[in-house]
Amino acid sequence: MISPLAYIDPEAKIGENVEIGPFVFIDKNVVIGDNNIIMPNANILYGSRIGNGNRIFPGAVIGAIPQDLKFHGEETTAEVGDNNTIRENVTINRGTAAKGKTVVGNNNLLMEGVHVAHDTIVGNGCIIGNQTKMAGEVIIDDNAIVSASVLMHQFCRVGGYVMIQGGCRFSKDIPPFIIAGRDPIAYCGINIVGLRRRGFSNELIENIHNSYRIIYNSGKMVADAIEEIKREVPMSKEIEYIISFVENSQRGIIR
């Protein structure tokens, strides 16, 4: 299942039942788990850690050094979990001294041409559209859907269960459970369809909607809006997630 036309460094560690196509390059200091499919012309470079059950398509490059002038060759990793689909020409760079690793979790779909920059963390169950670009130290929480050609400023955080419309660019955080779109990017309501598909109850969706009504439509300062949510909206782990996300946002949330 390993093509004789592939190059695998003798120091690389390859698991069981791994299919490696022709002209694949696998560097030293690489660990690849079981049941992976690595298609022709993919490059798995120094410091890569690949879990189990992934499909890596032609032209993908995992583990290239960061596009960051502060990187000086430190030992860092690019870590990919289990059951991900990494489509053509996706690039996942290694970390820097800032965090030491770039991480893509489990069960994600990274479509063609996605760039995951140094020290970025992508959670689980995310769908990232074609040609979307993440700058360094971005965080994307679980089950986010990001459409095509989205540009993310460094240090931004994207909340879970969001839907971001194609072609957006942003330099502030996008809180969970919402739809974000337009130019300049703005809050466009909660992601009702996505939440229903994920099994959220009508009562919980209404509580989420009320929380964002207070944040975005009450005319209050964000800190005052959060205090009103704590008083008026029944608590659940989802509402606590919204509160924690907004209170801890380093860049502020989108308008």
Secondary structure, 3 states (H helix, E strand, C coil): CECCCCEECCCCEECCCCEECCCCEECCCCEECCCCEECCCCEECCCEEECCCCEECCCCEEEECCCCCCCCCCCCEEEECCCCEECCCCEEECCCCCCCEEEECCCCEECCCCEECCCCEECCCCEECCCCEECCCCEECCCCEECCCCEECCCCEECCCCEECCCCEECCEECCCEEEECCCCEEEEECHHHHHHCCCCHHHHHHHHHHHHHHHHCCCCHHHHHHHHHHHCCCCHHHHHHHHHHHCCCCCECC
